[in-house]
Amino acid sequence: MSGLVLHDHPWSSNAQKARLMLDLLGLEYETREVPFEAERAEWHVAINPVGGIPALLDGEFALAESNTILRYLADREGRDDLYPRDPQARARVDWVLDLWGIMVRPALFGYESQQYGIVPGLGLFAKDPLPPDEVAALFAAQAPKLNRAMAVLDDPGPWACHGRVTIADLAATPVLHRALHAPIDLDLVPRMRVWAEATNALPHWQALIPGCGVPDR
Ligand SMILES: N[C@@H](CCC(=O)N[C@@H](CS)C(=O)NCC(=O)O)C(=O)O
């Protein structure tokens, strides 16, 4: 037993990233489900003071922020293929990770939050979702920005960089999976469709989907 404990929620895309990484590394771990309610459970806030899901315990060592967890686990397991040690190769992965967190994820959250009725602090389906055509319009409005972001990725791909799977791909997998199943025209951002189809087909992701995948009421 590795002594790893993940604070998660099956619908949390950020927790799904961590689970995908743990599964891909073949690590055993326990999960503790954090309720999506406004008041975070004390046992969770004790680990992550800002309350976000996921958090990871490795024995006594506590860590939060999903991308930080991916970086930590890759280093812990010596997986330089997933997160290279060479400074320039590593920086390329970090560029995509940062771009995802700062630009791509927020741009996608605009339509996703309306599709799933997300209210920050209250979780999914806390309000009525918008009709599909309005969700599609929200995505279409972000397409120019998303196409600029996708130009940072390897051309033609399908992976983000280095011609192989890295943690930059694993970080994007759950939300790209949602995009494939959303009422949006993903062909407006062709490089994102290529990326989404490749990450969605990852065997460890396919194995994980039945327990989480796309949120549903
Ligand atoms: N930047 C954080 C974000 C964590 C975060 O916001 N997690 C979401 C789940 S995907 C959450 O806690 N949502 C609960 C809510 O908004 O009530 C990370 O990457 O771990």
The ligand as an ORCA input file, in Angstrom:
! r2SCAN-3c Opt
* xyz 0 1
  N      -7.140     25.149     -9.241
  C      -7.726     24.077     -8.485
  C      -9.225     24.117     -8.672
  C      -9.925     23.227     -7.697
  C     -11.422     23.340     -7.868
  O     -11.988     24.435     -8.016
  N     -12.086     22.197     -7.842
  C     -13.497     22.174     -8.084
  C     -13.916     20.844     -8.577
  S     -13.393     20.603    -10.244
  C     -14.232     22.402     -6.844
  O     -13.713     22.260     -5.762
  N     -15.502     22.679     -7.054
  C     -16.405     22.677     -6.019
  C     -17.311     23.821     -6.023
  O     -17.118     24.760     -6.802
  O     -18.185     23.754     -5.188
  C      -7.143     22.739     -8.950
  O      -6.709     22.666    -10.116
  O      -7.082     21.793     -8.166
*
